Amino acid sequence: MRQLDLFGRPDFSSGFGPSSLQKNTVEFLDHCRNSRRLAVHTTRAYTSDLADFTNRIGLDARLGGVSREHLHEYARHLSEERKLKATTIRRRIATLKVFFKWL
């Protein structure tokens, strides 16, 4: 069972390499909350979107291993397999763009 931090979020502080997708996701979300002071709803959406992407490609995936092919496959998965609305898919892709630009 995964440990939770003080806020009820998964604790990824150990067990992941320095360039793991999960570690950088946690740092990005902290940056959004603390430095950018984004709205609660925005950070909640970012958290959900990034968790979904990370779970899809693997929790311990390396950042250098994420390719355009992964992103295209993820978008296809959201559209064809999960049958999400186009607006939801665009929001999730936009979240990934913000995250990867932040890196």
N, C-alpha and C positions, 0 to 999 in steps of 0.2 A: 504494500500500500504506500502511496506517495505521501510524503510529509507536507504539511501546509504551513505557510508563514503566519505571522500575526494577523494578517488581513484575510485569511482563508484561501489565499492563492497557493498554487503548488510551489513548493520550495525547491528551486533548482540550483541552490548555492553550492552543491557538491556533486561530483560524479560526472560533470560535463567538462570537456576541454575548453580552452580559452576562446576558441573560434566556433563554438557550437551555436547552432541556430537558436536553441532554447535559451542559452545564457545571454545572448545578444538581444533576444526578444524581451527578456526580463529587464535588462538595462534600458532598452528603448522605452518600454512602458513606464519605468520609473522617471525617465527623462521627460516624457509627455506629462506625467502627473506633477512633477516638481519644478522643472525648469520652464516648460512651455505653459504650464497651468491650463491645460485644455479642459474643456467641460467634462463633467463626469460621464455624460452619455457618449462623448467621443472616445474617451479612454476605455469605456466599457465595450464599445464596438471594436476598437483596435484590439483589445484583449481577446475578444471572442474570435475575431477574424484571424489573428495570428495564431491562436491556439488551434483553430481548425486547420490552417495550412500546415502548421508544425506536426500535428497528429497525422495528417495525410502523407507527408513525405518522410516522417520518422522523427521522433523526439530528439535523437542525438545526432541529427544530420549536421554535417559541417557546412558552414557558409559557402566555402569555395566549391562545394559540390552541388549547389543549387543553380540550375541552368534555366534558360528560357524554356526548354522542353518541359521541365518540371512545372513551370508556371502555366504553360499552355495545357498540359495534362490536368492540372488543378482546375483551370477554368472549364475545361471539357467535363470533368467530373461534376462540378457544381451544376452545369447546365443539363447534361444528358442523364447522369445517374441520380443526382439529388433533385433535379428539376426545380432549381431555385429561379426566382424571377430575375430578369436582366438587371434591374436596379440593384438587387442584392449582390449579384456577381460583380457589377461595376464597383460597388462600394468595397467589396473584399479585395479586388485587384488594386483599387486606389490605396487601400491600407498597405498592401505589399509594396507599392511604389514609394510611399512615404517612408516605410521602414528601410527599404534598400537604399534610398537616397540618404537617410540618416547615417547609415553605416559609412 
